[in-house]
Amino acid sequence: MAESTKLHIAMFPWLAFERLPKIPPNIATLITLVKLPLPHVENLPENAEATMDVPYHIVPYLKIAHGGLQEPLSRFLETRLGISRAFFSVFNALSLCFFGPPKRARPQHTNRTQAFHCPVKELLKNTEVNASGVSDLFRLMTVCLGTEVVAVKTCLEVKVEWLNLFGECLHIPAVPVGLLPPSPQEGNDIDNKDSTWDAIAEWLDKQEKGSVVYVALGSEIRPSHEDFNELALGLEQSRLPFFWALRKFEERTKGRGIVWTGWAPQFKILGHESVGGFVTHCGWSSVIEAFQFGHVLIMLPFIWDQGLVSRFLEERQAGVQILRKKEDGSFTRDSVTHTLRLAMKDEEGQIHRDRNDDHIW
């Protein structure tokens, strides 16, 4: 192929909590990494480059720093003016329609939130102007208005009507690129670098098949002290074996549960036969990982579109949501215990376990 007809793709990512994947050898020679140092921004810690490097309330300053890359990025692209623009969304089509599309007004609080149990103020927080000077919703919709195609992390089997609606409202193609779950080989490449998996597997191997509850609320969720205690005590009351990827926990659960204080190989843990349930914040990527193995979900959404994802999955009987109080969105240890027992043990919850065994995707 002549040099003038080669396809060149420039990717500018938002650095969230995900690590950069290992580049396959067959395409490594085709990729050039371009360094664009983040400018200094007041209130942003030195060397902070991704959301996992800072507390949630500092993330707006990270966005200010990314905004400061406009000039160097433009200089890099100036020899390729007129290039086509595409936006890859890690949010699913249902969430995109809920928070947009851009030609519509802000979400109407009275209609759009009454069906969700997570705190409404958290669901709509991204519509409010934050320390970066604009709202996260404004950023998302500005990107959508400036692109020629939206690639969405979904497939035709998952609410295709929402995907079609979003494309129609934008008047551009909205293309499903698949659920993009991690491959087993990808997990092996990461986990074999140290003895992390061996230590975890030793404990999991001692548990009964399908008995363990895996608890992981994502790298960006930091529960309040009250929420942390209620979740911890609810786990203790359930009397179920659990693996919790978190920084601290009461020693009195030692023997029945394990708390991993470092990075946990989630894909491998979910794939172990002793794991039967997953307490999740309902981040879309985590949900996709879980459904490769047919686990029942115990859902505890906190922010962003997690309440929407939880409601969608609940309608498909793919999991059970931990009930929150309507008055303030809080939950109790008893509601945690009840939901865990329902999902993992009780006869009433068998429908959720069976539905997941059928791999609902």
N, C-alpha and C positions, 0 to 999 in steps of 0.2 A: 504494500500500500504506500502510495506517495506521501511524503511528509506533510504536504499541504492538506491532505484529506484525513489525517489522523484525528481521532476524537480525543480531546483533552477535557478532563473533568477536574474542577477545583472544588474541594470540599472545605467548608468553614464550619467546624462543629462548636456547639455550646458544650463546654466541659462540665458535665454533671458528675455523678458519683461513679460512673462506669469507667473502668480502666480501658486503655487502648488495647484491642485484641492483637494477638500474635498474627503478623502478616504471613499468609501462606507463601512458601518459597517460590511457587510458580508465578506469583504476581509481584513479589518483592522488588524486582528490578524495574517494574513499571511505575512504582510509586516514589515520588519525591516529597519529603517533608520540608515544609517552609516554616522557618521560625519567625513568629511575630510576638515579641516580648510585650507583656501587658504593661501599660503605663502605671505609674504610681498613683494611687487614689487614697485620699484620707479615709481613715477608719478601716482600710483593708490591710490585713496583716501581710508582712513581707513574705514573698514566695507563695502566696495563696493563688492558685490557678484554677481550682475546680470547687464545686459546691461541697464536696466532701472535706475540703480544707478549712471551712468556716462554719460557724453556727448559722442557723436559718435566718436570723435577723440581719446578718451581715451580707447575705447573698445579693441584695440590691446594689451594694458597692462593687461587687464583682461584675455586675451587669454594666455599671458605669465604666469600669475598666475595659470591658469588651467593646463598649461604645467608642472608646478612645482608639480602637484599632481601625476605625473607618479609613483614616488617611493612609496608613501603611498597606492596608488591604487593597484600597483603590489603586495605589501605585503598582502593586503586584499585578493587578488585573488590567492596567491601562493599555497594555499592548494587545489585549483581547476584548476590546470594547464591542458591545453588541452580542455578547454571549447570552445564551438562553439561561433562564433561572428556574431552579426547582427547589422545593422545600420538602424535606423529609420530616414527618411528624411522628413522634413516639406515642402521641395520644391517639386513641382510637376514634373512629368516625363519629360515634355517639357523643363523645366528649367535645369534639370540634363543633358539632352542631349545637350543643347546649350553650357553649360559651361564645358562639358567633352565630352566623357568619358576619363578616365585617360591615355589611351594608344594613345590618339590623341594629336596633338599639341595645343598650346594656341589658343583661338578663333581668327579666321581671321576677322579683323576689317572690311574689305571691303565687305564681304558677309553677315555677321551675324547681322550687326547693321543698315543696310540701311533702313530697314522696320519700325524702331521704332522712335517715336517722342520724347521720353525722352532723356536727354543729354547722348550722347554716352560715355563720360568720366565717368559718374556715372555707366552706365551699365557694363563697363569693369574695374571699379576701383578694384574689387576683384581679378583681375589677376595680380595686382601690389604688390610688396613686401611692407608691411607696417611696423609700428614700432615694431611689434612682431618678425620680422626677416624673415618671409615668407609671401606669399600671402594667402588670404582666399581660393582661388581656390586650392592651393597646399594642404591646410589642408583637404578640402573636398575630393579631389581625393586620398589623402593618406589613409583616412578612408575607402573609397570605395575599394581600393586595399587590405586592411587588413581585409575585412569582408567576410562572406560566404553567406550572403543573404542581400538584401536591401529591407526594408519595406518602401513603398512610400505612402504618404498621398494623395491618389487618388482612383478612381474606374474605372471599365472597360468601363464605358460610357464616360469617359473624355480622349480622345486621347490615346486609348490603344496601338496604334502603337508606340508611343514614349516610353511607358513603356516596350514593348517588345524589342525595339531597345536598350535601355539602358542595359537590362539584357543580350542581345546577345553580346554587346560590352565588358561587364565585365566578361562574361562566368560564371555568377552565376545567381540564381533566383532573379528577381525583382518583388516583391509581392505587389499588391494593398491591403491596409488595410482599405480602405474606406475613405470618406471625413472627418469623425469624427467631425461632428458639435456638439456644446454644446447642452445638453438636456435642455428643459424648467425647469425641476426640479433642475438641476445644477444651473441655473440662480437664481431660487427662494432661494436656500440655501444661496447664497452669498448676494443677495440684501435685504433680509428681516432683516439683522442685524442692519440696521439703517433706517433713514427716507429719504435716498437719492432718492429712486424710487418714493415715495409719492410726493416729491417736483417737480420732473421732470414730472410725470404723470399729475399733476394738470395743467401744462402749455400745454402739448400735448393734453389733453382732450378738450381744448378750440379751437383747430385748426380743419379745415375741413379735411375730410378723404382724404388721399393720397396727401396732399398739402405740407407737411413739407420736407425740405431737411436736412438730417442728415449729418454732416461733421465731419469726424474723419480720421486723417492721420497717426495713429499708434503712439506707445510710443517712437519709435526711430527716427521718422522724425522730424527734426527741420528746418523748412523753413527759408531761408534767410529773412532779413528785407524787401527786395524788394518783394520777393514772398509772404510774409505774407500780405503786404499792398495790392498787386494786387488781391489776393484772397478775402480779406476782402471787398475791394471796389467793386469787381465783385459781391459778395453776396448782397451788399447794392443796387447796380444798378438793380439787378434781380427782386427786390420787392417781393421775395418769402419768406415765413416764414422758418426759419432755426433753427436748434439746432447744435451748434458747440462745440465740446469737446476740449477746448483749454484754455490757461491761461489768455489771454487778448483780448480786442476788444473795438472798439469805442462805447461810450454810445449812440451815435445818432441812433443806430439800436434798442434801447430798445423798447420793446413792440411787434415788428415784429419778432425779433430773440432773442435767448437766448444762452448765452455762459456759459458753466459749467466749473468751475475752478478746480474741483476735479476729482476723478475717476468716470467715467460714466458707468452705466450698459448697455453696448452696445446691448447685446442680447435682453433685454427688450425694449429698445428704438426702435430697428429695428422691433420688433414685434407689436408695437403700430399701430393702424389703420390710424393714422394721417400722418405717415411717408410714403412717396412715392418714394423718391430718396435718394441716398447715395453717397456723395463725398468721395472717397476712394483713398488711395495710392496704392491699388491693392496688398496688402499683401494677400497671398493665404488663410490664416485663416479667415481674414475679409470678403473676397469674399464668402467663403463657408457659413459664417453666414448670409450674405445678401441674398443669394439665397434660404434660407429656407422660405423667406417671399415674394419673387418675386419682389423685388425693382429694379428699373432701376439704373444703376451705372453711376455716373459722375466721370470719371477716371483721376487721377492726379498722375502718377507714379514718383518716385524720384530716388531710388537706387535699387541695387541688381537686382532681376529678375522681378521687378514690371512692367517694360516696356514690358517684354515678356507676362506676365499675361494679361496686358491691351490689347495688340494686339490680343491675343487669344480670349478674350471676345468680342472685337470689331468685329472680324470676325464672331462671332456667334450672332451679333446684340444684345448682352446682355447689352450694355451700350455705352456711348459716351465719347471719350477722349477730355479733354481740350487741345486745340491746342497750341503747343509751336513753337517758331521761330526756323527754321532750322539752323540759323547762330550760336546761342548760347544756345538754349534750354530754353529760358525764355518764360514766358507767360504774358498776359496782363489782366487787369480787364475786358476789352471788350470781350476777348475770354472766360473768366469765365462766364460772363453774358450770352453770346450767347449760350454756351453749357448748362447752367442751364435751360434757357428758352426752348431750343430745347428738352431737356430730359423730362422736367416736364409739359410743356404747349403747345408747338407748334404742329400743325397737322403733320408736317414732322417727329417728334419724336415719333409718336404713335406706329410705328413698334417696337421700343425699349420697350415701356411700355407693349405692347401686348405680346412681346416675353418673357418678364419677368413674366407676369401673367401666362404663360404656364409652368413656372418652368423648364427651359431648361435642367437641369440635368436629 
